[in-house]
Amino acid sequence: MTSPNDSPAYVGIKAAQLLAAELHSAVDRNEFGVIAQDISPLNSGTLINELASPSFTRRQRLRTSLVAEDATVEAAIARHPEMSELLSAQEEAAVAWRNLNQRTIAVITNRPLSKAASLRDFRVISERDLTKRLCAEERDKADVSWLRTLWDAIDRGKALRIALSDIIEFSVALAALPASERSTRASQHLYLLKLFPDEHLADEKSDSRLLRRLQQNRELVVSERPRHLDAALVDQRAAGGTQRCGSSCPMSRLSVVGSRVST
């Protein structure tokens, strides 16, 4: 289920861990069923390992359909025989479990469901749900208040249209920095969010102002594509986010706009 793209392997692994945590919450709430659709990249092996934990299998609290993942499911059941009644590659299995009123049922797919009408009562888990979970994790472990505010802003920034995979890369990059430098160097890694570097991001102290500045950054990204953006982001990635944004960079205009936000 991991799609062929440029994301590092750890992105699919983290997405699988986030999805497993979301499924665990669904089980704890005794939800009838959930559908996770079009979450990519997603490391199926990691997800299987998470679902094989005793918290799921001992009491048979979760039944999962990994739609069309026949080879993955077959290998998983060979490694974890206790999952033979809890794991399937068939969409129809989820419908059968539903008809037996068994819960909790999870359907994980990257394609349209032919039995969607039979599963219409299931809650949909989107990338947005996993993004919110990731932001909460990062906020809770942040060691300075400004970073907690930044994660609050990203959490609230649905309109920023930042992919889950990009936010995972951003979180990993920040975790790799020395703790004493994370807040001061976070803005250098905005390229991982497909945003321009912003030397003045840390000047904003509230999540609403941070979000406003990130939204202005996104607007610049949209207006400059493809004239500056692709080259700027490639340069930033090559420099590990350390390249400064000069006077010709579109973000120099954001400094002017941002000054109006703070007044």
C-alpha positions as CSV (number, residue, x, y, z in Angstrom):
1,M,0.0,0.0,0.0
2,T,3.1,2.2,0.0
3,S,2.8,4.3,-3.2
4,P,5.8,5.0,-5.5
5,N,6.8,8.5,-4.6
6,D,9.8,10.4,-3.3
7,S,8.8,10.2,0.4
8,P,11.4,8.5,2.6
9,A,10.5,5.1,4.0
10,Y,10.0,6.5,7.5
11,V,7.0,8.5,6.2
12,G,5.0,5.4,5.4
13,I,6.0,3.8,8.7
14,K,4.9,6.8,10.7
15,A,1.6,7.1,8.8
16,A,1.0,3.4,9.6
17,Q,1.7,4.1,13.3
18,L,-0.7,7.0,13.3
19,L,-3.4,5.0,11.6
20,A,-3.0,2.2,14.1
21,A,-3.3,4.7,17.0
22,E,-6.5,6.0,15.4
23,L,-7.9,2.5,15.1
24,H,-7.0,1.8,18.7
25,S,-9.1,4.9,19.7
26,A,-12.0,3.6,17.5
27,V,-11.8,0.3,19.4
28,D,-11.7,2.0,22.8
29,R,-14.8,4.0,21.8
30,N,-16.5,0.8,20.6
31,E,-17.2,2.3,17.2
32,F,-19.0,0.0,14.8
33,G,-16.7,0.6,11.8
34,V,-14.2,3.0,10.1
35,I,-12.9,3.4,6.6
36,A,-9.4,4.7,6.0
37,Q,-9.2,5.6,2.3
38,D,-6.4,7.1,0.2
39,I,-3.8,7.5,2.9
40,S,-0.5,7.4,1.2
41,P,2.3,6.4,1.6
42,L,1.3,3.7,4.1
43,N,3.6,1.0,5.2
44,S,1.4,-2.1,5.3
45,G,4.0,-4.2,7.1
46,T,4.2,-1.7,10.0
47,L,0.4,-1.5,10.2
48,I,0.1,-5.3,10.4
49,N,2.7,-5.4,13.2
50,E,0.7,-2.8,15.1
51,L,-2.5,-4.7,14.6
52,A,-1.0,-8.0,15.7
53,S,-0.4,-6.5,19.2
54,P,-2.3,-8.3,22.0
55,S,-4.4,-5.2,22.7
56,F,-6.1,-5.9,19.4
57,T,-5.9,-9.7,19.0
58,R,-6.4,-11.1,22.5
59,R,-10.0,-10.0,22.8
60,Q,-10.6,-9.9,19.0
61,R,-11.6,-6.3,19.3
62,L,-10.7,-5.3,15.7
63,R,-11.4,-6.9,12.4
64,T,-9.5,-5.4,9.4
65,S,-10.0,-5.6,5.7
66,L,-6.9,-4.5,3.8
67,V,-8.7,-4.3,0.5
68,A,-6.8,-6.0,-2.4
69,E,-3.7,-6.6,-0.3
70,D,-3.8,-10.4,-0.8
71,A,-0.1,-11.1,-0.6
72,T,0.3,-8.8,2.5
73,V,-2.6,-10.5,4.3
74,E,-1.5,-14.0,3.4
75,A,2.0,-13.3,4.7
76,A,0.7,-11.6,7.9
77,I,-1.6,-14.6,8.8
78,A,1.4,-16.9,8.2
79,R,3.4,-14.9,10.8
80,H,0.4,-14.3,13.1
81,P,-2.0,-17.2,12.9
82,E,-4.1,-15.6,15.7
83,M,-5.1,-13.0,13.1
84,S,-6.7,-15.5,10.7
85,E,-10.3,-14.5,11.7
86,L,-9.4,-10.8,12.1
87,L,-7.7,-10.0,8.9
88,S,-8.8,-10.2,5.2
89,A,-8.0,-8.7,1.8
90,Q,-11.6,-8.9,0.8
91,E,-14.0,-6.0,1.0
92,E,-16.8,-8.5,1.3
93,A,-15.4,-9.7,4.6
94,A,-16.1,-6.3,6.1
95,V,-19.7,-6.5,4.9
96,A,-20.0,-10.0,6.4
97,W,-18.7,-8.8,9.8
98,R,-21.1,-5.8,9.6
99,N,-24.0,-8.2,9.0
100,L,-23.0,-10.2,12.1
101,N,-22.9,-6.9,14.1
102,Q,-19.2,-7.5,15.0
103,R,-17.2,-4.5,16.0
104,T,-14.9,-2.7,15.6
105,I,-14.4,-3.1,11.8
106,A,-11.7,-1.3,9.8
107,V,-11.6,-1.0,6.0
108,I,-8.3,0.2,4.6
109,T,-8.2,1.0,0.9
110,N,-6.7,3.1,-1.8
111,R,-9.5,2.5,-4.3
112,P,-13.2,3.1,-4.5
113,L,-15.3,0.6,-2.6
114,S,-17.8,-1.4,-4.5
115,K,-19.7,-2.1,-1.3
116,A,-19.7,1.5,-0.1
117,A,-23.4,1.6,0.4
118,S,-23.3,-1.3,2.8
119,L,-20.6,0.5,4.8
120,R,-22.1,3.9,4.8
121,D,-22.5,4.0,8.6
122,F,-18.7,3.7,9.0
123,R,-16.7,6.8,10.0
124,V,-14.2,7.9,7.5
125,I,-10.6,8.3,8.7
126,S,-8.9,10.9,6.5
127,E,-5.3,12.2,6.3
128,R,-6.7,15.2,8.2
129,D,-7.5,13.0,11.2
130,L,-3.9,11.6,11.2
131,T,-2.5,15.1,10.8
132,K,-4.4,16.2,13.9
133,R,-3.1,13.2,15.8
134,L,0.5,13.9,14.7
135,C,0.2,17.6,15.6
136,A,-1.1,16.7,19.1
137,E,1.8,14.3,19.6
138,E,4.4,16.8,18.5
139,R,2.8,19.6,20.6
140,D,2.7,17.5,23.7
141,K,6.4,16.6,23.5
142,A,7.6,20.1,22.4
143,D,10.0,21.5,25.0
144,V,9.4,25.2,24.4
145,S,6.1,27.1,24.2
146,W,6.7,28.6,20.8
147,L,7.0,25.1,19.2
148,R,3.7,24.1,20.9
149,T,2.1,27.2,19.4
150,L,3.5,26.3,16.0
151,W,2.1,22.8,16.1
152,D,-1.3,24.3,17.2
153,A,-1.2,26.6,14.1
154,I,-0.4,23.7,11.8
155,D,-3.1,21.6,13.4
156,R,-5.6,24.5,12.7
157,G,-4.3,25.1,9.2
158,K,-6.6,22.9,7.1
159,A,-6.7,25.6,4.5
160,L,-2.9,25.3,4.1
161,R,-3.4,22.0,2.3
162,I,-0.2,20.5,3.7
163,A,0.0,16.8,3.0
164,L,0.4,14.4,5.9
165,S,3.7,13.1,4.4
166,D,5.1,16.6,4.4
167,I,4.2,17.2,8.0
168,I,5.8,13.9,9.0
169,E,9.0,14.9,7.2
170,F,8.9,18.3,9.0
171,S,8.5,16.7,12.4
172,V,11.4,14.3,11.8
173,A,13.6,17.2,10.7
174,L,12.8,19.1,13.8
175,A,13.4,16.1,16.0
176,A,16.9,15.7,14.5
177,L,17.9,19.2,15.6
178,P,19.4,19.9,19.0
179,A,16.6,20.7,21.5
180,S,18.1,24.1,22.1
181,E,17.9,25.1,18.4
182,R,14.5,23.7,17.4
183,S,12.5,26.8,17.8
184,T,15.0,29.1,16.2
185,R,15.7,26.8,13.2
186,A,12.2,25.5,12.6
187,S,11.5,28.2,10.0
188,Q,14.5,27.0,8.0
189,H,12.6,23.7,7.4
190,L,9.4,25.2,6.0
191,Y,10.5,24.0,2.6
192,L,9.5,20.5,3.8
193,L,5.9,21.8,4.1
194,K,6.2,23.2,0.5
195,L,6.4,26.7,1.9
196,F,9.1,29.4,1.5
197,P,11.7,29.9,4.3
198,D,10.6,32.6,6.7
199,E,13.2,34.2,8.9
200,H,10.5,36.2,10.8
201,L,8.2,33.3,11.6
202,A,9.4,33.1,15.2
203,D,8.4,36.8,15.7
204,E,4.7,35.6,15.9
205,K,3.8,34.4,19.4
206,S,0.2,33.4,19.1
207,D,-1.2,30.5,17.1
208,S,-3.6,32.8,15.3
209,R,-0.8,35.1,14.1
210,L,1.4,32.1,13.2
211,L,-1.4,30.6,11.2
212,R,-2.0,33.9,9.4
213,R,1.6,34.1,8.5
214,L,1.7,30.5,7.2
215,Q,-1.4,31.2,5.2
216,Q,0.2,34.3,3.6
217,N,3.2,32.1,2.9
218,R,0.9,29.6,1.1
219,E,-0.7,32.4,-0.9
220,L,2.8,33.4,-2.1
221,V,3.6,29.8,-3.0
222,V,0.5,29.6,-5.1
223,S,1.1,33.0,-6.8
224,E,4.8,32.2,-7.5
225,R,4.3,28.7,-8.9
226,P,6.0,27.7,-11.1
227,R,8.3,30.8,-11.5
228,H,10.2,30.6,-8.2
229,L,8.8,27.8,-6.1
230,D,10.3,24.6,-7.6
231,A,13.8,26.0,-7.8
232,A,13.6,27.5,-4.4
233,L,12.4,24.3,-2.7
234,V,15.0,22.2,-4.5
235,D,17.7,24.7,-3.4
236,Q,16.4,24.5,0.2
237,R,16.3,20.7,0.3
238,A,19.8,20.5,-1.1
239,A,21.0,23.0,1.5
240,G,19.1,21.2,4.3
241,G,17.0,24.3,4.9
242,T,20.1,26.5,5.7
243,Q,19.9,28.7,2.7
244,R,18.9,32.2,3.4
245,C,16.1,33.9,1.5
246,G,17.5,36.9,-0.3
247,S,15.8,40.1,-1.4
248,S,14.7,38.5,-4.6
249,C,12.9,35.7,-2.8
250,P,9.1,36.0,-2.7
251,M,9.3,35.7,1.1
252,S,10.9,39.1,1.3
253,R,7.5,40.5,0.4
254,L,5.9,38.4,3.2
255,S,8.0,40.3,5.7
256,V,6.3,43.5,4.7
257,V,2.8,41.9,4.7
258,G,3.6,40.2,8.0
259,S,4.4,43.6,9.7
260,R,0.8,44.6,9.1
261,V,-0.4,41.5,10.9
262,S,1.5,42.4,14.0
263,T,0.2,45.9,14.2
